[in-house]
């Protein structure tokens, strides 16, 4: 999932972010609004990791989120198709 998509689906994805990085506060999640650089900076602050590590973790999460959203939308389409 590219970061423009993350920004567009941020409300749906906040729970996944909170689950992965429990040290992020609700205020953090609201402020981040799906912006990669903001997330990377906040991960550095909250977890004391390097920028490179934070970028890698954020990108890994975004890839997993993409797979999750795809699976959910495929499931929703299948459910709709079976009702027709």
Backbone torsions as a table, in degrees:
resi	resn	phi	psi	omega
1	UNK	NA	128.9	177.3
2	UNK	-79.8	165.9	-171.8
3	UNK	-72.8	-20.8	172.4
4	UNK	-66.3	-39.2	177.5
5	UNK	-67.5	-39.6	177.8
6	UNK	-59.2	-46.7	179.1
7	UNK	-59.1	-42.2	-178.3
8	UNK	-67.6	-27.1	-177.7
9	UNK	-111.2	18.4	-172.4
10	UNK	-54.8	-43.1	-178.9
11	UNK	-59.7	-38.2	178.5
12	UNK	-70.6	-30.8	-171.7
13	UNK	-94.1	-11.7	-176.5
14	UNK	-56.5	-38.8	179.9
15	UNK	-62.1	-39.2	178.1
16	UNK	-65.5	-39.0	178.0
17	UNK	-65.3	-45.7	-179.7
18	UNK	-62.4	-38.4	179.2
19	UNK	-66.9	-40.6	-178.5
20	UNK	-74.2	-41.0	-177.0
21	UNK	-125.4	82.3	-176.1
22	UNK	-64.4	-16.9	178.5
23	UNK	-77.3	-10.1	176.7
24	UNK	-79.5	134.0	-178.9
25	UNK	-85.8	167.5	174.9
26	UNK	-61.0	-37.4	176.5
27	UNK	-62.7	-41.3	176.5
28	UNK	-56.8	-48.8	-176.4
29	UNK	-62.0	-38.4	178.1
30	UNK	-66.4	-43.0	-179.0
31	UNK	-67.0	-38.5	-175.6
32	UNK	-62.7	-42.6	179.1
33	UNK	50.2	29.6	176.5
34	UNK	81.9	9.7	-179.1
35	UNK	-84.2	123.4	-175.0
36	UNK	-57.9	-50.5	-177.5
37	UNK	-60.9	-37.7	178.2
38	UNK	-66.0	-43.7	178.9
39	UNK	-62.9	-45.7	179.7
40	UNK	-58.4	-46.6	179.1
41	UNK	-62.0	-41.6	-179.7
42	UNK	-68.3	-37.4	176.7
43	UNK	-63.5	-40.2	177.1
44	UNK	-59.7	-46.5	-178.7
45	UNK	-63.6	-50.5	-172.0
46	UNK	-75.7	-28.8	-174.3
47	UNK	-114.6	-5.4	178.2
48	UNK	62.8	38.3	-179.6
49	UNK	-107.9	165.6	-179.9
50	UNK	-72.6	161.8	177.3
51	UNK	-59.7	-43.0	-179.1
52	UNK	-61.5	-43.7	179.4
53	UNK	-65.2	-42.0	178.9
54	UNK	-63.4	-40.3	178.3
55	UNK	-64.3	-42.9	179.7
56	UNK	-62.6	-46.2	179.7
57	UNK	-62.9	-42.8	179.9
58	UNK	-62.9	-42.4	-179.8
59	UNK	-69.0	-37.0	176.1
60	UNK	-63.8	-41.9	178.2
61	UNK	-63.0	-43.8	-178.8
62	UNK	-61.4	-39.2	178.2
63	UNK	-64.5	-42.6	178.4
64	UNK	-66.4	-38.9	178.9
65	UNK	-63.5	-38.0	177.9
66	UNK	-60.5	-45.8	179.3
67	UNK	-62.4	-40.2	-179.8
68	UNK	-65.4	-46.5	-179.6
69	UNK	-63.7	-41.4	177.6
70	UNK	-60.7	-44.4	-179.6
71	UNK	-63.5	-41.8	179.8
72	UNK	-65.9	-42.3	-178.6
73	UNK	-71.0	-34.2	176.2
74	UNK	-65.9	-42.3	177.3
75	UNK	-62.5	-40.3	179.3
76	UNK	-66.2	-40.6	178.6
77	UNK	-66.2	-40.1	179.3
78	UNK	-63.7	-42.0	179.7
79	UNK	-64.1	-40.9	179.0
80	UNK	-66.4	-43.2	-179.6
81	UNK	-63.1	-39.1	-177.7
82	UNK	-70.3	-21.7	178.2
83	UNK	-79.1	-20.9	-177.9
84	UNK	-79.0	NA	NA
